[in-house]
């Protein structure tokens, strides 16, 4: 796995942690990102990675808007925050 793939996996892990912290379903989050439920589910299970620069920007935007919100003030994802 190359460095870019490691970075994308970390981004997906953070996305998943923020989604759960917000109490959102995979379906709701997928809709917010403009992808299908099954696509987001495959990312979260590690079966595939987002490849499109547009989708990666959407993930970055989602994290910028939602990280640090929700029931807890900080999302703890095992040192990846």
Secondary structure by P-SEA (a helix, b strand, c coil): ccaaaaaaaaaaaaaaaaaaaacccaaaaaaaacccaaaaaaaaacccccccaaaaaaaaaaaaacccccccccccccccc
